[in-house]
Amino acid sequence: MRKTAAAGVMLAGEGSFRTLFKFYKRRNPPPDFSDVIDFSTARPSDKIIPARLDPAALTDVDAAQVGLHPVKDWRAFGLCGYPGFIFISNPFLHHSQAFWVRQCLKTYPQKPNVCNLDLHMSPSDTQDIWGQSSHCLRLPRGGKQQAKTLLEKLRWVTLGYHYNWDTKKYSADHCSLFPVELSSLSSCVAAACGFPGFSAQAAILNYYQADSSLGIHVDESELDHTQPLLSFSFGQSAIFLLGGRCREDRPTAMYVHSGDVMVMSGQSRLLYHAVPRIVPAPQGHPSHRGGASDQETSVVEMVSAEDWAVCSRYLQSCRVNVTVRQVVGPGLSFPPSSSPSQQC
C-alpha cells in the first residue's frame, strides 16, 4: 500500500491537528494533496457515505427561487465517524452563484453590517466599500504592484447578531436586520437536511486571499447548538480540515469548491475545523456567470455586466465563505445584562 506524505506525518507520531494544518499550509516544498477528499468526483466508499435528505421538505419551485436545483438532484455525502456532517456538492443552478457572490461583495459589507475595516477606519470611510473599489477592479492590472482596494482588504463581515471577536460572544444590543434572501436560502438548505425550524439569525463572512488561512477553532458561541451550522463557499477552492471534539483529534482533509455547502449538525456541530490553504479552482468548474431567474418571485436577481466584471476579477484569486447560524433557540435568551435591541 502506498504511503502518502500526509499519512507519513501522522505515522511519525505527530498526529495533532496543528501538525496536519502546518503540512497543508506550507509552500516549500508544496504538500501532497493525494489524501484530500474531493466530493465533486466522489463515490460512496468506506469513508464517504450517501447523506439522506428530505426532498419533500422543499418544493422544486422554492429551491429555484433561491437559486438551487431540486433537492432530488443534490449530491449529498456524509463521512464515517462524523455523524451529522453533510457535504452538498454545488447544488446551485448554473447562473445563480453570481447573485450570491455579488451580495457578499457589494451588499453585505454595507452599513449597518460590521466588517474588519471598521476597527481602524471611520464609519464614513467604510460606508461604500464596493463604490470605492469597483472602478479599480474593472481596470486591467499594470506591471507595477498596485495598492489593494478596500474590497481586497476585507477579511470578515458580520450579519444579524454581530459576533464580538474579543469576547467571543453575541449580544442582543449589537444586532442588525438579517438579510431576507440569505435567510431564505439557509432555511431551504436546513429544511432539506432535516431542520425545518432553522432560523438564520447571524452570519460571519470570511474573505480569503490566495495566501489566507483560517486557524483551528470550534463554533460554540451560539446559545443554541441543536440547530446546524451552514457553510456556503464561492470562488477559489480551499482545503478544509474537520477534526473532533478535542483540539488534538486527527482531522480529515477535503476540498471545498465554489458552490459547495457544508452542514454541521448533531454530534458534528461542535467539532474543531480549519482552513489551512486556498487552492486554485479545478479546471472546468461550473461558471459563476449570472443570469435572470425564470421565477418572477425569485430572490435571485440578474447580475449586471458591470457588477460581474468586478466580481469575476475578485474571484480570480479569492474565496468567500458564509457561515450562517441560529444563535438563540426557543426558550433561550441572552443574559439579563444585554438590553433588547429594536433592530432585530
N, C-alpha and C positions, 0 to 999 in steps of 0.2 A: 504494500500500500504506500502510495506517495505521501510523504510528509511535507506539508506546506510550511512556508516561513511563519505564518501566523500560528499554526499548530506548534511549531518548534518553540515559539516564545512561551506558549502556555506550558509545554512539557519541561521547559527549563526551570520550573519552579517559581516563576514569576507570574502566576495566574491571576493577578489582580486586574480589576477594571482599568486602573490607571496605566498599567503596562501595555495593554492592548490599545488603549486610547493613544498613547505615545507612538506605538507601532504604526497605526494608520495615519497619524498626523505627520510623521517625518517626511522630509522632502528628499533627502540624500543619504543613502540610496532610497528610491521610491519603494513603498511597501508592495507586497504580493497581495493582490485582491482576489485570489482564487477561492478563498473561503467565504467571500461575501455573497450572501443570498440575493438573487435578483428575481423578484416576484413577477417582473414583466415577462419573463420567459419560463417561469417556474411551473413544475408539475408536482402533484402530490408525491411525497416521499416519506422516509422515516422521520424527517424533521418538519416538512411542510404538510399541512393538512387542510382540507377544504373548510371554510368557515360557513356556518349556517346563517343565512339572512332570512328576513321575513318579507317576501315580495308583496304580500297583501297589505303591509303597513304603509305602503307608498304607491299611489297610482302612477302610471306612466306619465300622465299629464302633469302631476305635481312634481315629478322628477325633472321633466323637461323644463318646467318653469324656473328651476334654479340651475339649469344647465347640465343635468345629469342624464345618463342613459337609464332605461328601465332597470329596476333592481334585478330582474331575472337575468340581465346581461352582464352584471358586475362580476368581475373575477376577484373573489374574496378568499383570503387564506388565513389560517392560524398557524402557530408554531407549537410543536410538542414541548411541554414544560412551561408554557406561558398561557394558562387559561385566562380568557378574557381579552387577549390581544387579537385584533383583527386588522389585517392589511388588505386594503382595497386598491387594486392596481388600476389607476386612472379611470374612474367612472364618468369623467366629464365628456360631454358632447364635443365634437371636433372644434367648434368655434367658440365655446363658452369660456375656456380658460382665460382668454384675453380680457373678458369683462372683470374677472376676479383679480387678475393682475393689475388692471387699471385701478380698481378700488383700493388695492393695497398700496399703490404708488401715488395716486392722485387724491383720493377721497379720505382714506382712513388717517393719514398723517395730519389732517386739518384740525384746527381747534374746534371744540374743546378737548379733543383727544390729546394724550400726553406722549411725548417722544424724548429720546435721549438728548436731542439738541436743546431741549428746554432747560437742561441742567446748567448750561453755560451761555445761553443766549436769551434775549428778552422775548416775551410773547409776540411782539410786533415783528421781530425778525424771523420767527418760525410760523407766522400766520399762513403763509402761502409757499410752502416748500416746493410744490410742483411748479408754480409760476416762476419761481426764481431759478429753477433748474432746467425746465423743459427746453428752452431755447438753446442752451449749451449742449444738451444731449442730442439735439437734432443735427448739430453741426458735425462734420467729419473730423475725426481726431487728426491733429497735425503730428509732425515728427517729434515735437517737444512735449515733455510731460506737462499736462495741464492740471490746474488746481481742481480738486474734486468739487462737484456741486453739492448743495445741501442734501439732495436726494441720495447721492452716493455716500454721504456721511451718516445717513440714517442707520441706526443699529437696532432700535426697537420702538414700537408704538404700543400703547395700551388702550383698550376699548372697554366701555362699560365700567365695572368696578376696576379702578386703576391700581395695579399691583405696586406696592411700595417696595423698592429694591433694597432699602436699608433695613426695614423691619420684617420684610418677607411676609407681609400681611395685606389683606384687603380691609377697607372700612366703608361704612355706609355714607360717610361725608366726603368721600373722594370718588366721585362717580359721574359719568355722563351717559346719555342715552346710547344703548347698544344698537348698532346698525340693523335695521329691519331685515334687509336682504341676507345678511350673514347669519342672522338668527334663523331665517327660513331654511337656508342651506344646511345649517347644523341640525335643525330639527328633523329634516328629511333623512340625513345620514344616520342620526341617532335612532330614529324610529325603525329604519330598515335593519339596524343592528340589535333591535330588541329593547330600545329605551324610548318608548313613545312619550314619556313625560319629561324629557330633557328640556331644560330652559337655559338658553345661552345668555349668560349674564356678564361674562368677562372674556377678553381675548388678549393674548400677547402676540404681536407680530415681530418676528426676528428677521432682520435683513442681513444676508450673508454676502460678503465679497469673496473673491476666489481664494483668498488666504484665511478666511474666517473659520472659527470653530466654536462649539458650544460645550462648556465643561460638564462634568459628571454631576447630575442633580436628580432630584425627585420632586414632582409637583404635588405638594401636600398642604399648601396654604389655604386651599378651599375648605369651607366648613362642611361641605357635603361630598363624601368620597364614594357614595353609592352610584353617582352618575358618572358617565365616562368622560375621559379627556379626548377631544377630537383634534386631529392634526392634519392640516391641508398644506401641500407643498407646490410651489410653482417656480419655474426657471431651471437653473442648473441642478444637477443631481447632488446627492450627498451620501456619505457613509453614516449610517445610523447604528449606534450600539445600544442594545437592550439587555440590561442586566437583571439583577434580582432585588430582593428586599434589603440586602446588605450591600454596602458600597463596594465591597471587595468581590462580590459574586462575579463569576466569569460571564461576560456578555456574549450575545450573538450579533454578528455584523450583517447588515443588509443594506442594499441600495434603496434610496428613495428618489424617484424620478418626478418630473413635473406632472401634476395632476393626481399623484398618489395621495391616498387618505389612510391615516392610521387611527385606530380606536383602541384606547387603553381603558379597560373596564374590569370590574371584579377583582380577582387576585392580581391582575396586571396593572391596576390603576396606580399603585404606589411603587412601581419598580424604578430603579435608577436607570438613567439613559443619558446619552451624549451624542454629539455630532463632532467627530474629530477632523473631518475633512470635507471640502466641497470638490466635486469631480465634474468633468465635462459631461453634459447630457449625451446619451448614446446617439450615434448616427441614425437618422431615420425616425427619431422620436416624433410623435404627433405634433403638428404645428399648433402654436398658440393663436394663430390669426383669428381675429374677431369677425363676427357677422351678426346679422339680425336674427332674432328668435322667431319661430313660426307661431309662438303663443303671444297673443295680444296682451295678456296679463302677466307675462313673464317678467321677473326681476332682472333677467339678463338682457342688457341693452347692447345695441351695436356700438363698437368702439371705433371712433373716427380714425382716419388715416393719420392725422396729426398726432393724436394721443398714442396710437400704436407705434409710431416711429420712435417715440420716447421710451415706451415700454420695452419694445424689442431691443433697443440699444442697451437698456439696463440689463435685460435677461441674457445678453451675450456672455456675461461673465458672473452674474449674480443670481442669488436664490432668495425667495421669500417663503417663510413658513408661518402659518397662522394656527395657533392652538387656542381652541375655544373650550371654556369651562362653565359649569354651573357652580357658583360659589356658595349659595345658600339654598338649602332644600326645605321641604315642608316641615314646619315645626321648629326650624332653626332660625336664629337671629344673631346679629352682631352683638358683641359685648355692650353693656349699657353706656360705656364711655363714648361710643360712636353716636353722634347725633344723626337723626334721619335726614336724608337728602331729598329734595323736591325734584331732582332731575331724573331719577331712575324709577 
